[in-house]
Amino acid sequence: MVGGTIAPIAGTVTMDMTMIDVTTVKCEVGDVVTLVGRSGNTVLTVERVADDASMSPYELLTGLRSRVEKTYTGP
């Protein structure tokens, strides 16, 4: 999701690389991409992303590598 807009995955997810189609999304190089969480009023839950990837939430979370920058917010 970029700027609160969910962008479809383009092509095949490989190892730790994923491409998204931002053709219709207003964005620039350097913008934050949210894989799981909230951006504006839009929320991507771990369960939704895992379901879209045909994975369990546990499998998704344990598959995130140290190269993915994580920012924790909230209570």
C-alpha positions as CSV (number, residue, x, y, z in Angstrom):
1,M,0.0,0.0,0.0
2,V,1.4,3.4,-1.0
3,G,-0.1,6.5,0.6
4,G,-3.2,4.6,1.7
5,T,-3.8,3.1,-1.7
6,I,-3.5,-0.6,-2.2
7,A,-1.4,-1.4,-5.2
8,P,-1.6,-4.8,-6.9
9,I,1.4,-7.1,-7.0
10,A,3.1,-7.1,-10.4
11,G,4.6,-10.4,-11.4
12,T,5.9,-13.0,-9.1
13,V,7.1,-12.5,-5.5
14,T,10.7,-13.8,-5.4
15,M,12.8,-14.4,-2.3
16,D,12.7,-11.0,-0.6
17,M,11.7,-8.9,-3.7
18,T,8.2,-7.8,-4.6
19,M,7.1,-5.4,-7.3
20,I,3.9,-3.5,-7.2
21,D,2.0,-1.7,-10.0
22,V,1.7,1.9,-9.1
23,T,0.5,3.0,-12.5
24,T,-2.6,4.6,-11.0
25,V,-1.1,5.6,-7.6
26,K,0.2,9.1,-7.0
27,C,3.6,8.4,-5.6
28,E,7.3,9.2,-6.0
29,V,10.6,7.4,-5.5
30,G,11.3,7.3,-1.8
31,D,7.7,7.1,-0.7
32,V,6.9,4.7,2.2
33,V,5.3,1.4,1.2
34,T,3.3,-0.3,3.9
35,L,3.3,-4.1,3.8
36,V,1.2,-4.7,6.9
37,G,-0.4,-2.0,9.0
38,R,-2.2,1.4,8.5
39,S,-1.6,4.1,6.0
40,G,-4.2,6.9,6.3
41,N,-7.6,5.3,6.7
42,T,-6.6,2.0,5.0
43,V,-5.5,-1.0,7.0
44,L,-3.8,-4.1,5.8
45,T,-3.9,-6.8,8.4
46,V,-1.5,-9.7,8.7
47,E,-4.4,-12.0,8.2
48,R,-5.5,-10.4,5.0
49,V,-2.0,-10.3,3.5
50,A,-1.4,-13.9,4.5
51,D,-4.7,-15.0,3.0
52,D,-3.9,-13.2,-0.3
53,A,-0.6,-15.0,-0.3
54,S,-2.1,-18.4,0.6
55,M,-0.1,-18.5,3.8
56,S,-0.8,-18.6,7.5
57,P,-0.3,-15.3,9.4
58,Y,2.5,-17.1,11.4
59,E,4.3,-18.1,8.2
60,L,4.1,-14.6,6.8
61,L,5.5,-13.0,10.0
62,T,8.3,-15.4,10.5
63,G,9.2,-15.0,6.8
64,L,10.0,-11.3,7.1
65,R,13.7,-10.9,7.1
66,S,16.0,-8.4,8.8
67,R,16.3,-6.4,5.5
68,V,12.7,-5.3,5.9
69,E,12.6,-2.0,7.9
70,K,10.0,-2.3,10.6
71,T,8.3,0.6,12.4
72,Y,6.1,-0.2,15.3
73,T,3.5,2.3,16.3
74,G,0.5,2.3,18.6
75,P,-0.1,1.2,22.2
